[in-house]
Amino acid sequence: MNLHDLSNHAQAGRIDELNLISLEGGIYLLEARMDGRAHPILNEHGSTLNLRSVEHARDVLQEMPTLPFFLVHSSVHDEMCGMPSADNSLRVPIAFRSGW
């Protein structure tokens, strides 16, 4: 799903939530949840849209209607070899718009 598709789905009320996924190295990925499925947001070249920060994500999403928005940090244990696979992610709601 690209940003144009995301906007269309958001305007139609089909997006359940947006997750901003924080990865090691200061990279953030955006994922839309719709109908119980995750849809990564892609750039104009069809690659995963890489964002630099929460504020960068807000800038990219400024034309979207307000949606539930979460910052997701994976646990370091999830990335270690030999550890049992369990979802230990930290998921925190954040404001969709910046400001006071």
N, C-alpha and C positions, 0 to 999 in steps of 0.2 A: 504494500500500500504506500503510495507517495503522499506528499502533503496535500495535493489537490483532492485526492480520494478521501483523505482524512477529513478535510474540510467539508466535503459533500456528505460524508457519513455523520459528522458531528452536527451539521445543520439539520439533518433528518432525524437526529436524536438516537442514532444507532450505536454510538460509542458509549460503552459502559464506564470506561476510565482510561486514563493515560498513565503509563509508568515510565519514569525517567530512570534508567538503569545505569548506575555508576560502576565503571570498570577500572581496574588497575591502570595507572598511567594517566589519569585525569580525562578519560574518555567517557562520554555519556551517550547512551543509545535511547531512542524513544520507541515505545511499543504501545499500540492501542489494543485494548481488550474489547472484543465485540462478540456477542453470542457465545461467551465462554471460551473463546480462543484468542491467542495472542497474535497480533499482526505487527511485525517490525515495520517501522517507517523508513522508507527508502528515499535516496536523493534523486535528482533528475537523471542520473546515469544508471539507476537501478541498483546501486550499492547501498549498504546500510548508512543511514544518515548519522554522522558523527557530530556530536555537540561538545562544547567546551565547558559548559557550566549550567547551573539552573537558570541563570539570567539569560544565557544564550538560548536555551529552550523556550523561555518565556517570550523572547524576541521573535523567534521563529513561529510561535503559536499565537501571536498577538491578534490575528484576524479571526481566530476560532472562537466559537461560543465557549463560555466557561464550562469546564468539565472537571470531574473528580481527578485529582492529580497527585501522584505518589512518587517519592524518591525511594529507589530500591538499591540497597547495598548488599551484595552477596557476602556471606561469611567466609573468612579466610579458610576455614575448615572445608568448605565446599570445593575449594580449588586444590586441596592437598590430595596426593595419590594415596590410596589405601584407606581413606576415611569413608565411613558409611555414607551413602547418599541420603541426605535429609535436607529439607528446605529450611535452612537457618537464616534466611535473608532478613535483613532489617528493612521494613517497609513503613515509611513515614509519610503522612499526608502533608502536602505543601500547598501554599497559595498559588492559584493559577496565574494571578496577576501580581506584579510587584507593586510596592507602594505601601502606604500606611493605612 
